[in-house]
Amino acid sequence: MFQVVGHLFEEVEYFVQPQYQSSDASTQFPLSYCSDPCRPNERREYQTGVVCCWICVPCLSNELAFNESICLPCPLGTKPSADSSKCDEIPSSHLKPTDLLSIIIASTATTCLFFEVIFARFSLNY
């Protein structure tokens, strides 16, 4: 999984094996890290047996990153903000009596009640 690309000596001298040197023969060191830092609203999920390597996993749609390895859900009635820095309240919405859907529901309920009364009235005669 890992390959040795060079050696570091006590006097801060270094030797990079030729196959890992850059093509322009610059003094650039090859990057020596296992994982990139996670982006906002992602958490680290460490790989088994390797303490310095992780994969970045996005938090769920109702969660915020609490620290680099834990996502916590927003309280009920809130959702993560656009920049995933805090939990914002979800605006409430409700039907008004003048909305078309309210009128349809009220009409359907009144019609059902009317037929129920007629059914009850005439079923008692038999």
Steps between C-alpha positions, in 0.01 A plus 500: 500500500777747590825538309825654616575801281809626680686534827542784749832528679579673830664801337175568307652362184272295287528249225206433270517186294538585128168354387316739735689817410318761296580519131634856524761390761374761745553471873129442559431227752234248412194555716512282807151462636233240486175696472391848400319716757123467492280775356238681708216278626699181449636270769803274508445127490827336596615193314554182697852460630633832364476792742609773259276406207132574464231555243274803512131415535235771461264557791135411440263769370374581852845497669790737560865408555560541875872430471723321253353156571144554630183628329209601724136541391335841510216532756144430384358788299843609371725414207865575414562844351622539141863527616458215754612717790185495716146366522232736364130480583281346234231755405153373578236487231130439539183513294286812500120469472513670160755256348364272227613188687314614813181551299530155336558328836209682666268422206595131505447478876159672476389269216611191696316623809185561293501146358575353843196676650277380213633145535443502878149642461380245247686197640304524825172431315597146398 
